[in-house]
Amino acid sequence: MKNITSAPRVGLLAGGNYIVDQVKMIDVYPQPEQLANITSQSPGTGGGAYNVLIGLAKSGAPFPLSAVGLVGNDSFGEQIKADCIAHGIDISLLGTTDKAPTSYTDVMTEKNGGRRTFFHAPGANALWKGAGLDFTKVKARIFHLGYLLLLQSLDQPDATFGTKAARLLASAQAAGLKTSVDVVSEDSNRFSRIVNPALKHVDYCILNEIEAGKTTGFKIRLSDGSLDTTALRHAAGALLQQGVRDLVVIHFAEGAFGRTRRGDDVWQSSLKLPTSYIAGTAGAGDAFCGAVLLGLHEGWDLGRCLQTGVCVAAGSLSDATCTAGIKKLKTSLALASKYAYRPDLQGGE
């Protein structure tokens, strides 16, 4: 009798936040009761799941992409669905509700330097629980969930797993998927309560230095704003100790750092881009995350994954929206030849 083997998993399923960003370029961020001028406005993608999928599609990811989450029964919801379809993304698991509008964010981006401030309406994202999602019927290899701390129903407590998100991630792992998470940057003390339980059911944890610091308690920036690479390495180690199975990647303006469960450390500097190149920083972290997941799906070594990540993130910086600046992967990688890398990061040695 022939042995019956299941088909190998392939592709990426992204669940979580599907948001329409309304990016407004402003001349200056105002003090309370003061005025700022909006110089331009443009719609864009928003949210960890949506941004990662569109970024991967624009990069030319050679594997299937699928969306799971919840949008409202409104024009923004139709806009998100149409955009996914246009980029070849499967939306059969992307639900629609009449109970809340599609989530949206007003992104105030300062013209000089690209700093952005977010005014967010949670909408339908707050209702998504992952109900009815049967991972045994999903063909994807990786399940990416983003953002923890911005998915109100999944951030709720769970008696067995700590949070509902942790339960969902455990279900994905039990079905044979690799799991990945990202976290939203917020000024709160909720990280240990909401993020830490999920880490026990995560294969790839991809965060920025602010989120990594708040999750682990390490102060990764010194008082002068420079990177404390020793604290950063300790934070990566702490995330692995908290349960991350395979890999922790921490990204920051100066580059990225990855540490594997085996103890391999890889540093990668970002590109030294001129100030005039940077139209906005919104979405750069998601662009980086998607590029790293592309490499992990394809079995690349960690160094190549991080290098691809900083190049795709650099491309995203050329546009004020989260994904419009992302080009085909070959074009993104060519930015490394056009612009020099920042000085090498030595890991605090």
C-alpha positions in Angstrom: 0.0 0.0 0.0 1.3 3.4 -0.9 1.9 5.9 1.9 -0.6 8.9 1.8 1.2 12.2 2.4 -0.3 15.6 2.6 0.6 18.2 0.1 3.3 20.6 1.2 2.1 23.9 2.5 2.8 27.0 0.4 1.8 30.7 0.7 1.1 33.3 3.3 -2.2 34.0 5.1 -2.3 37.4 6.8 -4.9 38.0 9.5 -5.7 41.1 11.6 -5.9 44.7 10.7 -7.4 45.9 7.4 -7.4 49.6 7.4 -7.8 52.5 4.9 -5.2 55.1 5.7 -6.0 58.7 4.8 -2.5 60.2 4.7 -2.4 64.0 5.2 0.8 65.8 4.6 1.1 68.7 7.1 3.6 71.5 7.3 4.1 71.1 11.1 2.6 69.1 13.9 0.7 71.7 15.9 0.6 72.4 19.6 -2.8 72.2 21.3 -5.2 74.8 20.0 -2.8 75.7 17.2 -3.2 75.3 13.5 -1.3 73.2 10.9 -1.8 73.3 7.2 -2.7 70.2 5.2 -0.7 70.4 2.0 -2.0 67.3 0.3 -4.0 64.1 1.0 -3.9 60.6 -0.4 -5.6 57.3 0.4 -3.5 54.3 1.2 -3.4 50.9 2.7 -3.1 50.4 6.5 -2.8 47.7 9.0 -0.3 44.9 9.6 -2.1 42.2 7.5 -3.2 44.5 4.6 0.2 46.2 4.3 2.2 43.0 4.4 0.0 41.4 1.7 0.1 44.4 -0.7 3.8 44.8 -0.1 4.5 41.1 -1.0 2.2 41.4 -4.0 4.0 44.5 -5.3 7.4 42.8 -4.6 6.3 39.9 -6.8 6.2 37.2 -4.1 6.2 33.8 -5.9 3.6 32.2 -3.7 -0.1 32.5 -3.0 -1.3 35.4 -0.7 -4.5 35.2 1.3 -6.4 37.7 3.5 -8.4 36.9 6.6 -10.1 39.4 8.8 -13.2 41.7 8.8 -14.2 44.9 7.0 -17.4 46.9 7.1 -20.2 46.8 4.6 -19.2 50.2 3.1 -17.2 51.9 0.5 -13.9 51.5 2.4 -14.6 47.8 2.7 -15.2 47.5 -1.0 -12.1 49.5 -1.6 -9.9 47.0 0.4 -11.5 44.0 -1.3 -11.0 45.4 -4.8 -7.4 46.3 -4.0 -6.6 42.8 -2.8 -8.3 41.3 -5.9 -6.3 43.6 -8.2 -3.1 42.4 -6.6 -4.0 38.7 -6.9 -4.8 38.2 -3.2 -7.4 35.6 -2.2 -10.2 37.3 -0.2 -12.4 34.3 0.4 -11.7 34.5 4.1 -12.0 38.2 4.4 -15.5 38.8 6.0 -17.9 41.7 5.9 -20.0 42.9 8.8 -22.9 45.4 9.2 -22.1 45.8 12.9 -19.2 48.3 12.4 -17.6 50.4 9.7 -14.3 49.5 8.0 -11.4 50.6 10.1 -9.6 53.8 9.0 -6.8 56.0 10.2 -6.0 59.6 9.6 -2.2 59.7 9.3 -0.7 63.1 9.9 2.7 63.2 8.2 5.1 66.1 8.7 6.5 67.3 5.4 10.0 67.7 6.9 11.4 64.4 8.1 8.3 62.3 7.5 7.3 61.9 11.2 3.7 60.6 11.4 1.0 60.7 14.0 -2.0 58.4 13.8 -5.7 59.0 14.7 -7.4 55.6 14.5 -10.9 54.3 14.3 -10.9 50.6 15.1 -14.2 49.8 13.3 -14.7 46.2 12.1 -11.1 45.1 13.1 -12.2 45.3 16.8 -14.8 42.6 16.2 -12.7 40.0 14.4 -12.1 36.9 16.6 -10.9 34.5 14.0 -14.2 32.6 14.4 -14.7 29.8 11.9 -11.1 29.9 10.7 -10.1 26.2 10.2 -6.4 26.1 9.8 -6.5 22.4 8.8 -8.2 23.6 5.6 -5.8 26.4 5.0 -3.0 25.6 2.5 -0.7 28.5 3.5 2.7 27.8 5.0 2.8 30.9 7.2 0.1 32.6 9.2 1.0 36.2 9.9 -1.0 38.1 12.6 -0.8 41.8 13.0 -1.2 43.9 15.0 -1.3 42.6 18.5 -2.6 45.5 20.8 -4.9 46.7 17.9 -7.2 43.8 17.7 -9.6 44.4 20.6 -11.4 41.0 20.5 -8.2 38.9 20.0 -6.5 41.0 22.8 -9.1 39.8 25.3 -8.1 37.3 28.0 -8.4 33.6 27.5 -8.4 31.2 30.5 -6.2 28.6 28.9 -3.9 30.5 26.5 -3.7 33.9 28.1 -5.3 35.8 25.2 -7.6 35.0 22.3 -4.8 35.8 19.9 -2.5 33.3 21.6 -5.3 30.6 21.2 -5.6 31.5 17.5 -1.8 31.2 17.0 -1.7 27.9 18.8 -4.4 26.6 16.6 -2.4 27.6 13.5 0.7 25.9 14.8 -1.2 22.7 15.7 -2.4 22.5 12.1 1.2 22.7 10.9 1.6 26.4 9.9 4.5 28.6 10.9 3.2 31.6 12.8 4.4 35.2 12.7 3.3 38.3 14.7 3.8 42.0 14.7 2.8 44.6 17.3 1.5 48.1 17.1 3.7 50.8 18.7 1.7 52.4 21.5 2.5 54.2 24.8 1.0 51.9 27.3 1.8 49.2 29.9 -0.3 46.5 28.1 2.6 44.8 26.3 3.4 42.1 28.9 -0.3 41.3 29.4 -1.2 41.0 25.7 2.0 40.3 23.8 3.8 37.9 26.1 1.2 35.1 26.1 1.2 35.0 22.3 5.0 34.6 22.1 4.7 31.0 23.3 2.9 30.2 20.0 5.0 32.2 17.6 7.7 31.0 15.3 8.8 34.4 13.9 8.6 37.5 16.0 9.2 40.7 14.0 9.1 44.0 16.0 10.6 47.4 16.1 12.9 48.5 18.9 10.2 50.4 20.7 7.9 47.4 20.8 10.7 45.0 21.7 11.7 47.3 24.6 8.2 47.6 25.9 7.6 43.8 25.7 10.8 42.9 27.5 11.5 45.9 29.7 14.8 46.8 28.1 15.6 50.4 27.3 17.0 50.1 23.8 17.6 53.8 23.1 20.1 55.8 25.2 19.3 59.3 26.5 20.9 60.8 23.4 18.7 58.8 21.1 21.4 56.4 20.0 20.9 52.7 19.8 22.0 50.6 22.8 23.0 47.5 20.8 23.8 45.5 24.0 20.3 46.1 25.3 18.8 45.3 21.9 20.6 41.9 21.9 19.3 41.2 25.5 15.8 42.1 24.3 16.0 39.6 21.5 17.2 36.9 23.8 14.4 37.7 26.3 11.8 37.3 23.5 13.2 33.9 22.7 13.1 33.0 26.4 9.4 34.0 26.5 8.7 31.3 23.9 9.4 32.4 20.4 10.3 29.2 18.6 12.6 30.0 15.7 13.5 33.7 15.2 13.4 37.2 16.6 14.0 40.1 14.3 14.1 43.7 15.6 14.2 46.5 13.1 15.0 50.2 13.7 15.9 53.3 11.6 19.6 52.3 11.6 18.9 48.7 10.4 17.9 45.4 11.8 19.1 42.6 14.1 18.0 38.9 14.0 18.7 36.2 16.5 17.7 32.6 15.9 16.8 29.9 18.4 20.3 28.4 17.7 21.9 31.6 18.9 23.0 32.9 15.5 23.1 36.8 15.5 22.9 38.8 12.3 23.2 42.6 12.0 22.1 44.6 8.9 22.5 48.3 8.4 19.8 50.3 6.6 20.4 52.4 3.5 21.8 55.9 3.9 19.0 57.7 2.2 19.0 61.5 1.6 16.4 63.4 3.5 14.8 64.6 0.3 14.1 60.9 -0.6 11.9 60.2 2.4 8.3 61.2 1.8 6.9 59.4 4.9 7.8 56.6 7.3 4.4 55.1 7.6 4.4 51.4 6.6 8.2 51.0 6.5 8.0 48.4 9.3 5.4 46.4 7.5 7.4 46.6 4.3 10.4 45.2 6.1 8.3 42.5 7.8 6.8 41.3 4.6 10.2 41.1 2.9 11.6 39.1 5.7 8.6 36.7 5.6 9.2 36.4 1.8 12.7 35.2 2.5 11.7 32.9 5.3 9.1 31.3 3.1 11.7 30.7 0.4 14.3 29.3 2.8 16.8 32.1 2.5 19.5 32.6 5.1 18.9 35.2 7.7 21.4 37.7 6.3 19.7 37.7 2.9 16.3 38.1 4.6 17.4 41.2 6.6 19.1 42.7 3.6 16.0 42.3 1.5 14.0 43.8 4.4 16.0 47.0 4.6 15.9 47.5 0.8 12.1 47.0 0.5 11.6 49.3 3.5 13.7 51.9 1.8 11.5 51.7 -1.2 8.4 52.3 0.9 9.9 55.5 2.3 9.7 57.1 -1.1 5.9 57.6 -0.8 3.8 59.0 2.1 1.4 56.0 2.0 2.4 52.6 3.4 2.8 50.6 0.2 2.7 52.8 -2.9 6.5 53.2 -2.8 7.1 49.5 -2.9 8.3 48.2 -6.3 9.3 44.8 -7.7 11.9 43.1 -5.6 14.7 43.6 -8.2 14.1 47.3 -8.2 14.1 47.4 -4.4 17.3 45.5 -4.1 18.9 47.9 -6.7 18.6 50.7 -4.1 21.5 49.1 -2.3 23.7 50.0 -5.3 22.4 53.5 -5.6 22.7 54.4 -1.9 25.4 53.5 0.5 24.7 51.5 3.7 24.9 53.2 7.0 28.1 52.4 9.0 28.2 48.7 10.1 26.4 47.9 13.3 28.9 46.0 15.5 26.4 44.7 18.1 27.9 46.7 20.9 31.3 45.0 20.8 
